[in-house]
Amino acid sequence: MDIKNLIIVVSFLLISYSYGQSKGSIEVEVTYKKALINNKGKSKTPIKFVNDLSYKLIANDSVALFKRNESMKTDTEFDNSYRLATRGGNGIYYKNRRKKIKLRQVETAGELFLITYPYNEWNIELTRETKKIDQYTCYKAILTKDEYSSIQKKKVKIKAIVWYTPEIPLPFGVAGFDGLPGLVLEVTKGGTYIVVDNIKFKTNNSKTKILPPKGGIEVTVKGYNEKLLELFKKIRKRKN
């Protein structure tokens, strides 16, 4: 770790300690909204958020759960919204710091899967670039990982730009983008943009019980990608 990243991490630890001393345990309920954007970042068109599509993160010092909020739309509206939702952030994401568990439950082609992810799955590059999101000072981080694509039959690089705030010292975030020295408030991955909409704090001693998702075919990331390949082959066969 270089000196720049060391300074940021040490700052995070100091903020975490002081926050814990003054306010006790932290619990947050965060609502995020989503937009689809020009993934080349050259469009000057104002960002248009997807109506009636939001996500919720519930997190305390040790556990977090992220999922899409239920919608009251009609079936047709729901189908359109679901197609947009599946472009990043679909399913239920769960992380437990004490047990070192990271899970995602997702339905694909009518089958429910429970995927186990590596606990520290991201290569993280911390930067000193900052900006304000809502009332919080956020730092930019670049998250990357190499993942084998069964469909493309090669390793592909997954990359996201993430903004987190050490002012809320919880290492959780949007759709599995986590492990940073502070709560993630914004993520851009390809043409998907998710940003915080509202944050509610709960600092008393009666924590909400955050339980892992249950049910589904238990697979690793590799196993899930192999299932996707089987699905891809079936769809291609039908078209032919």
LODRENRO-898384 format. One record per residue (C-alpha): z, x, y; residue in one letter. Coordinates in Angstrom, 2 decimals. Layout:
% residues N
<r><z>Z</z><x>X</x><y>Y</y><type>a</type></r>
...
This chain:
% residues 240
<r><z>0.00</z><x>0.00</x><y>0.00</y><type>m</type></r>
<r><z>-0.97</z><x>1.44</x><y>3.39</y><type>d</type></r>
<r><z>1.36</z><x>1.56</x><y>6.40</y><type>i</type></r>
<r><z>-0.26</z><x>-1.49</x><y>8.03</y><type>k</type></r>
<r><z>0.43</z><x>-3.72</x><y>5.03</y><type>n</type></r>
<r><z>3.89</z><x>-2.21</x><y>4.58</y><type>l</type></r>
<r><z>4.86</z><x>-3.17</x><y>8.14</y><type>i</type></r>
<r><z>3.73</z><x>-6.77</x><y>7.56</y><type>i</type></r>
<r><z>5.60</z><x>-7.06</x><y>4.26</y><type>v</type></r>
<r><z>8.80</z><x>-5.56</x><y>5.70</y><type>v</type></r>
<r><z>8.57</z><x>-7.99</x><y>8.63</y><type>s</type></r>
<r><z>8.24</z><x>-10.84</x><y>6.14</y><type>f</type></r>
<r><z>11.34</z><x>-9.71</x><y>4.24</y><type>l</type></r>
<r><z>13.36</z><x>-9.51</x><y>7.46</y><type>l</type></r>
<r><z>12.21</z><x>-12.98</x><y>8.54</y><type>i</type></r>
<r><z>12.99</z><x>-14.38</x><y>5.07</y><type>s</type></r>
<r><z>16.48</z><x>-12.91</x><y>5.15</y><type>y</type></r>
<r><z>17.29</z><x>-14.15</x><y>8.65</y><type>s</type></r>
<r><z>15.87</z><x>-17.61</x><y>7.91</y><type>y</type></r>
<r><z>17.92</z><x>-17.85</x><y>4.74</y><type>g</type></r>
<r><z>21.08</z><x>-16.76</x><y>6.53</y><type>q</type></r>
<r><z>20.66</z><x>-19.25</x><y>9.36</y><type>s</type></r>
<r><z>19.20</z><x>-22.30</x><y>7.66</y><type>k</type></r>
<r><z>19.89</z><x>-22.02</x><y>3.96</y><type>g</type></r>
<r><z>17.25</z><x>-22.88</x><y>1.42</y><type>s</type></r>
<r><z>13.87</z><x>-24.06</x><y>2.68</y><type>i</type></r>
<r><z>11.87</z><x>-27.02</x><y>1.47</y><type>e</type></r>
<r><z>8.61</z><x>-28.17</x><y>3.02</y><type>v</type></r>
<r><z>6.15</z><x>-30.98</x><y>2.56</y><type>e</type></r>
<r><z>2.79</z><x>-29.93</x><y>3.99</y><type>v</type></r>
<r><z>-0.28</z><x>-32.12</x><y>4.48</y><type>t</type></r>
<r><z>-3.72</z><x>-30.50</x><y>4.68</y><type>y</type></r>
<r><z>-7.12</z><x>-31.86</x><y>5.70</y><type>k</type></r>
<r><z>-10.53</z><x>-30.68</x><y>4.54</y><type>k</type></r>
<r><z>-14.01</z><x>-30.07</x><y>5.91</y><type>a</type></r>
<r><z>-17.30</z><x>-28.76</x><y>4.57</y><type>l</type></r>
<r><z>-18.76</z><x>-26.08</x><y>6.84</y><type>i</type></r>
<r><z>-21.69</z><x>-23.72</x><y>7.20</y><type>n</type></r>
<r><z>-20.63</z><x>-20.97</x><y>4.80</y><type>n</type></r>
<r><z>-22.46</z><x>-18.32</x><y>6.83</y><type>k</type></r>
<r><z>-20.18</z><x>-19.04</x><y>9.74</y><type>g</type></r>
<r><z>-23.09</z><x>-19.29</x><y>12.21</y><type>k</type></r>
<r><z>-23.08</z><x>-23.01</x><y>12.85</y><type>s</type></r>
<r><z>-21.85</z><x>-24.13</x><y>16.27</y><type>k</type></r>
<r><z>-21.54</z><x>-27.74</x><y>15.12</y><type>t</type></r>
<r><z>-17.96</z><x>-29.00</x><y>15.48</y><type>p</type></r>
<r><z>-16.09</z><x>-29.19</x><y>12.19</y><type>i</type></r>
<r><z>-16.14</z><x>-32.68</x><y>10.69</y><type>k</type></r>
<r><z>-13.19</z><x>-33.41</x><y>8.46</y><type>f</type></r>
<r><z>-13.61</z><x>-35.65</x><y>5.44</y><type>v</type></r>
<r><z>-12.13</z><x>-39.03</x><y>6.28</y><type>n</type></r>
<r><z>-9.26</z><x>-40.30</x><y>4.13</y><type>d</type></r>
<r><z>-9.17</z><x>-37.09</x><y>2.10</y><type>l</type></r>
<r><z>-5.96</z><x>-35.08</x><y>2.30</y><type>s</type></r>
<r><z>-3.82</z><x>-32.80</x><y>0.19</y><type>y</type></r>
<r><z>-0.07</z><x>-32.31</x><y>-0.12</y><type>k</type></r>
<r><z>1.98</z><x>-29.22</x><y>-0.89</y><type>l</type></r>
<r><z>5.65</z><x>-29.63</x><y>-1.81</y><type>i</type></r>
<r><z>7.49</z><x>-26.32</x><y>-1.99</y><type>a</type></r>
<r><z>10.94</z><x>-24.79</x><y>-1.94</y><type>n</type></r>
<r><z>12.15</z><x>-21.22</x><y>-2.33</y><type>d</type></r>
<r><z>11.07</z><x>-20.98</x><y>-5.97</y><type>s</type></r>
<r><z>8.62</z><x>-23.75</x><y>-6.91</y><type>v</type></r>
<r><z>5.51</z><x>-25.36</x><y>-5.42</y><type>a</type></r>
<r><z>3.11</z><x>-28.15</x><y>-6.34</y><type>l</type></r>
<r><z>-0.22</z><x>-28.85</x><y>-4.61</y><type>f</type></r>
<r><z>-2.44</z><x>-31.89</x><y>-5.21</y><type>k</type></r>
<r><z>-4.82</z><x>-34.34</x><y>-3.56</y><type>r</type></r>
<r><z>-3.26</z><x>-37.45</x><y>-2.04</y><type>n</type></r>
<r><z>-4.18</z><x>-40.79</x><y>-3.55</y><type>e</type></r>
<r><z>-6.82</z><x>-42.80</x><y>-1.71</y><type>s</type></r>
<r><z>-7.06</z><x>-46.54</x><y>-1.01</y><type>m</type></r>
<r><z>-10.86</z><x>-46.46</x><y>-0.88</y><type>k</type></r>
<r><z>-13.30</z><x>-48.69</x><y>-2.75</y><type>t</type></r>
<r><z>-14.87</z><x>-47.32</x><y>-5.96</y><type>d</type></r>
<r><z>-18.06</z><x>-46.26</x><y>-4.17</y><type>t</type></r>
<r><z>-16.16</z><x>-44.61</x><y>-1.33</y><type>e</type></r>
<r><z>-13.85</z><x>-42.98</x><y>-3.85</y><type>f</type></r>
<r><z>-16.80</z><x>-41.54</x><y>-5.81</y><type>d</type></r>
<r><z>-18.23</z><x>-39.97</x><y>-2.63</y><type>n</type></r>
<r><z>-14.81</z><x>-38.67</x><y>-1.61</y><type>s</type></r>
<r><z>-14.19</z><x>-37.29</x><y>-5.10</y><type>y</type></r>
<r><z>-17.43</z><x>-35.32</x><y>-5.05</y><type>r</type></r>
<r><z>-16.30</z><x>-33.71</x><y>-1.80</y><type>l</type></r>
<r><z>-12.80</z><x>-33.16</x><y>-3.15</y><type>a</type></r>
<r><z>-14.05</z><x>-31.28</x><y>-6.19</y><type>t</type></r>
<r><z>-15.60</z><x>-28.64</x><y>-3.93</y><type>r</type></r>
<r><z>-12.31</z><x>-26.76</x><y>-3.89</y><type>g</type></r>
<r><z>-8.81</z><x>-28.12</x><y>-4.39</y><type>g</type></r>
<r><z>-9.24</z><x>-30.64</x><y>-7.19</y><type>n</type></r>
<r><z>-6.52</z><x>-30.99</x><y>-9.77</y><type>g</type></r>
<r><z>-2.80</z><x>-30.25</x><y>-9.62</y><type>i</type></r>
<r><z>-1.60</z><x>-26.70</x><y>-8.95</y><type>y</type></r>
<r><z>1.90</z><x>-25.57</x><y>-9.90</y><type>y</type></r>
<r><z>3.69</z><x>-22.26</x><y>-9.42</y><type>k</type></r>
<r><z>7.22</z><x>-21.23</x><y>-10.42</y><type>n</type></r>
<r><z>8.47</z><x>-17.90</x><y>-9.06</y><type>r</type></r>
<r><z>11.52</z><x>-17.68</x><y>-11.32</y><type>r</type></r>
<r><z>9.64</z><x>-18.35</x><y>-14.54</y><type>k</type></r>
<r><z>6.50</z><x>-16.48</x><y>-13.38</y><type>k</type></r>
<r><z>4.31</z><x>-19.47</x><y>-14.27</y><type>i</type></r>
<r><z>1.09</z><x>-20.54</x><y>-12.59</y><type>k</type></r>
<r><z>-0.69</z><x>-23.66</x><y>-13.86</y><type>l</type></r>
<r><z>-3.51</z><x>-25.99</x><y>-12.93</y><type>r</type></r>
<r><z>-4.11</z><x>-29.42</x><y>-14.45</y><type>q</type></r>
<r><z>-7.63</z><x>-30.75</x><y>-13.97</y><type>v</type></r>
<r><z>-9.88</z><x>-33.42</x><y>-15.47</y><type>e</type></r>
<r><z>-13.42</z><x>-32.32</x><y>-16.36</y><type>t</type></r>
<r><z>-16.01</z><x>-34.58</x><y>-17.99</y><type>a</type></r>
<r><z>-13.35</z><x>-37.04</x><y>-19.10</y><type>g</type></r>
<r><z>-11.09</z><x>-34.39</x><y>-20.66</y><type>e</type></r>
<r><z>-7.77</z><x>-33.26</x><y>-19.23</y><type>l</type></r>
<r><z>-7.05</z><x>-29.52</x><y>-19.20</y><type>f</type></r>
<r><z>-3.88</z><x>-27.57</x><y>-18.48</y><type>l</type></r>
<r><z>-4.96</z><x>-24.08</x><y>-17.43</y><type>i</type></r>
<r><z>-2.65</z><x>-21.06</x><y>-17.37</y><type>t</type></r>
<r><z>-3.53</z><x>-18.58</x><y>-14.61</y><type>y</type></r>
<r><z>-2.35</z><x>-14.99</x><y>-14.17</y><type>p</type></r>
<r><z>0.79</z><x>-15.15</x><y>-12.04</y><type>y</type></r>
<r><z>-0.54</z><x>-12.58</x><y>-9.56</y><type>n</type></r>
<r><z>-4.24</z><x>-13.35</x><y>-9.82</y><type>e</type></r>
<r><z>-5.42</z><x>-12.20</x><y>-6.40</y><type>w</type></r>
<r><z>-6.25</z><x>-8.83</x><y>-4.94</y><type>n</type></r>
<r><z>-4.77</z><x>-9.19</x><y>-1.46</y><type>i</type></r>
<r><z>-5.86</z><x>-7.35</x><y>1.67</y><type>e</type></r>
<r><z>-3.47</z><x>-7.98</x><y>4.56</y><type>l</type></r>
<r><z>-4.72</z><x>-7.49</x><y>8.11</y><type>t</type></r>
<r><z>-3.12</z><x>-7.39</x><y>11.55</y><type>r</type></r>
<r><z>-5.46</z><x>-10.04</x><y>12.95</y><type>e</type></r>
<r><z>-3.52</z><x>-13.06</x><y>14.22</y><type>t</type></r>
<r><z>-4.11</z><x>-16.51</x><y>15.62</y><type>k</type></r>
<r><z>-2.10</z><x>-19.63</x><y>16.35</y><type>k</type></r>
<r><z>-2.35</z><x>-22.55</x><y>13.96</y><type>i</type></r>
<r><z>-0.34</z><x>-25.51</x><y>15.16</y><type>d</type></r>
<r><z>2.71</z><x>-23.77</x><y>16.67</y><type>q</type></r>
<r><z>2.81</z><x>-20.87</x><y>14.23</y><type>y</type></r>
<r><z>1.59</z><x>-17.29</x><y>14.51</y><type>t</type></r>
<r><z>-0.59</z><x>-16.67</x><y>11.46</y><type>c</type></r>
<r><z>-1.97</z><x>-13.48</x><y>9.94</y><type>y</type></r>
<r><z>-5.34</z><x>-13.14</x><y>8.28</y><type>k</type></r>
<r><z>-5.57</z><x>-12.04</x><y>4.64</y><type>a</type></r>
<r><z>-8.58</z><x>-11.57</x><y>2.37</y><type>i</type></r>
<r><z>-8.09</z><x>-12.70</x><y>-1.22</y><type>l</type></r>
<r><z>-10.50</z><x>-11.59</x><y>-3.94</y><type>t</type></r>
<r><z>-10.72</z><x>-11.54</x><y>-7.71</y><type>k</type></r>
<r><z>-13.33</z><x>-10.88</x><y>-10.38</y><type>d</type></r>
<r><z>-13.77</z><x>-13.68</x><y>-12.88</y><type>e</type></r>
<r><z>-16.18</z><x>-13.87</x><y>-15.80</y><type>y</type></r>
<r><z>-18.64</z><x>-16.76</x><y>-15.49</y><type>s</type></r>
<r><z>-19.66</z><x>-18.10</x><y>-18.89</y><type>s</type></r>
<r><z>-22.57</z><x>-19.94</x><y>-17.28</y><type>i</type></r>
<r><z>-23.92</z><x>-16.92</x><y>-15.36</y><type>q</type></r>
<r><z>-22.87</z><x>-14.58</x><y>-18.22</y><type>k</type></r>
<r><z>-21.44</z><x>-12.00</x><y>-15.84</y><type>k</type></r>
<r><z>-18.45</z><x>-11.23</x><y>-13.66</y><type>k</type></r>
<r><z>-18.51</z><x>-12.94</x><y>-10.29</y><type>v</type></r>
<r><z>-16.43</z><x>-12.10</x><y>-7.23</y><type>k</type></r>
<r><z>-14.40</z><x>-14.92</x><y>-5.73</y><type>i</type></r>
<r><z>-13.38</z><x>-14.44</x><y>-2.11</y><type>k</type></r>
<r><z>-11.36</z><x>-16.48</x><y>0.37</y><type>a</type></r>
<r><z>-10.17</z><x>-15.96</x><y>3.94</y><type>i</type></r>
<r><z>-6.57</z><x>-17.09</x><y>4.22</y><type>v</type></r>
<r><z>-4.24</z><x>-17.47</x><y>7.20</y><type>w</type></r>
<r><z>-0.50</z><x>-17.46</x><y>6.50</y><type>y</type></r>
<r><z>2.62</z><x>-17.53</x><y>8.64</y><type>t</type></r>
<r><z>5.69</z><x>-15.35</x><y>7.96</y><type>p</type></r>
<r><z>7.58</z><x>-17.80</x><y>10.20</y><type>e</type></r>
<r><z>7.77</z><x>-20.04</x><y>7.11</y><type>i</type></r>
<r><z>8.68</z><x>-17.46</x><y>4.44</y><type>p</type></r>
<r><z>7.42</z><x>-19.29</x><y>1.35</y><type>l</type></r>
<r><z>4.71</z><x>-17.47</x><y>-0.68</y><type>p</type></r>
<r><z>2.75</z><x>-20.63</x><y>-1.56</y><type>f</type></r>
<r><z>-0.42</z><x>-22.25</x><y>-0.36</y><type>g</type></r>
<r><z>-3.58</z><x>-24.26</x><y>-0.85</y><type>v</type></r>
<r><z>-5.11</z><x>-24.77</x><y>-4.30</y><type>a</type></r>
<r><z>-3.67</z><x>-21.63</x><y>-5.86</y><type>g</type></r>
<r><z>-4.32</z><x>-19.35</x><y>-2.87</y><type>f</type></r>
<r><z>-0.84</z><x>-17.86</x><y>-2.73</y><type>d</type></r>
<r><z>1.29</z><x>-14.76</x><y>-3.24</y><type>g</type></r>
<r><z>1.32</z><x>-13.91</x><y>0.48</y><type>l</type></r>
<r><z>4.30</z><x>-13.04</x><y>2.72</y><type>p</type></r>
<r><z>4.41</z><x>-16.52</x><y>4.22</y><type>g</type></r>
<r><z>3.14</z><x>-20.08</x><y>3.85</y><type>l</type></r>
<r><z>-0.65</z><x>-20.52</x><y>3.84</y><type>v</type></r>
<r><z>-1.85</z><x>-22.83</x><y>6.62</y><type>l</type></r>
<r><z>-5.62</z><x>-22.35</x><y>6.40</y><type>e</type></r>
<r><z>-8.19</z><x>-21.35</x><y>3.76</y><type>v</type></r>
<r><z>-11.95</z><x>-20.82</x><y>4.01</y><type>t</type></r>
<r><z>-13.85</z><x>-20.29</x><y>0.77</y><type>k</type></r>
<r><z>-17.62</z><x>-20.53</x><y>0.84</y><type>g</type></r>
<r><z>-18.45</z><x>-23.83</x><y>2.52</y><type>g</type></r>
<r><z>-14.97</z><x>-25.29</x><y>2.07</y><type>t</type></r>
<r><z>-12.38</z><x>-25.30</x><y>4.85</y><type>y</type></r>
<r><z>-8.82</z><x>-26.59</x><y>4.38</y><type>i</type></r>
<r><z>-6.26</z><x>-26.49</x><y>7.19</y><type>v</type></r>
<r><z>-2.73</z><x>-27.75</x><y>7.79</y><type>v</type></r>
<r><z>-2.37</z><x>-31.20</x><y>9.33</y><type>d</type></r>
<r><z>1.39</z><x>-31.74</x><y>9.27</y><type>n</type></r>
<r><z>4.56</z><x>-29.92</x><y>8.15</y><type>i</type></r>
<r><z>7.88</z><x>-31.60</x><y>7.37</y><type>k</type></r>
<r><z>11.03</z><x>-29.55</x><y>6.77</y><type>f</type></r>
<r><z>13.99</z><x>-30.37</x><y>4.59</y><type>k</type></r>
<r><z>16.86</z><x>-27.89</x><y>4.77</y><type>t</type></r>
<r><z>19.79</z><x>-29.63</x><y>3.12</y><type>n</type></r>
<r><z>21.13</z><x>-28.68</x><y>-0.29</y><type>n</type></r>
<r><z>19.63</z><x>-31.58</x><y>-2.27</y><type>s</type></r>
<r><z>16.27</z><x>-30.14</x><y>-3.27</y><type>k</type></r>
<r><z>13.43</z><x>-32.31</x><y>-4.49</y><type>t</type></r>
<r><z>12.84</z><x>-31.77</x><y>-8.20</y><type>k</type></r>
<r><z>9.36</z><x>-30.26</x><y>-8.46</y><type>i</type></r>
<r><z>8.13</z><x>-30.60</x><y>-12.03</y><type>l</type></r>
<r><z>5.09</z><x>-28.96</x><y>-13.66</y><type>p</type></r>
<r><z>2.11</z><x>-31.14</x><y>-14.64</y><type>p</type></r>
<r><z>2.21</z><x>-32.23</x><y>-18.28</y><type>k</type></r>
<r><z>-0.54</z><x>-33.14</x><y>-20.70</y><type>g</type></r>
<r><z>-4.01</z><x>-31.85</x><y>-21.35</y><type>g</type></r>
<r><z>-5.68</z><x>-29.26</x><y>-23.53</y><type>i</type></r>
<r><z>-3.82</z><x>-25.98</x><y>-22.98</y><type>e</type></r>
<r><z>-6.26</z><x>-23.17</x><y>-22.19</y><type>v</type></r>
<r><z>-6.49</z><x>-19.86</x><y>-20.37</y><type>t</type></r>
<r><z>-8.93</z><x>-19.37</x><y>-17.49</y><type>v</type></r>
<r><z>-11.36</z><x>-17.79</x><y>-19.94</y><type>k</type></r>
<r><z>-10.98</z><x>-20.72</x><y>-22.35</y><type>g</type></r>
<r><z>-11.60</z><x>-23.22</x><y>-19.56</y><type>y</type></r>
<r><z>-14.75</z><x>-21.37</x><y>-18.46</y><type>n</type></r>
<r><z>-16.00</z><x>-21.50</x><y>-22.05</y><type>e</type></r>
<r><z>-15.42</z><x>-25.27</x><y>-22.05</y><type>k</type></r>
<r><z>-17.44</z><x>-25.51</x><y>-18.83</y><type>l</type></r>
<r><z>-20.27</z><x>-23.62</x><y>-20.53</y><type>l</type></r>
<r><z>-20.25</z><x>-26.12</x><y>-23.40</y><type>e</type></r>
<r><z>-20.42</z><x>-28.96</x><y>-20.87</y><type>l</type></r>
<r><z>-23.24</z><x>-27.25</x><y>-18.97</y><type>f</type></r>
<r><z>-25.26</z><x>-26.89</x><y>-22.19</y><type>k</type></r>
<r><z>-24.74</z><x>-30.57</x><y>-23.07</y><type>k</type></r>
<r><z>-25.89</z><x>-31.71</x><y>-19.62</y><type>i</type></r>
<r><z>-28.96</z><x>-29.46</x><y>-19.73</y><type>r</type></r>
<r><z>-29.80</z><x>-30.74</x><y>-23.24</y><type>k</type></r>
<r><z>-29.66</z><x>-34.36</x><y>-22.03</y><type>r</type></r>
<r><z>-32.01</z><x>-33.61</x><y>-19.13</y><type>k</type></r>
<r><z>-34.52</z><x>-32.01</x><y>-21.49</y><type>n</type></r>
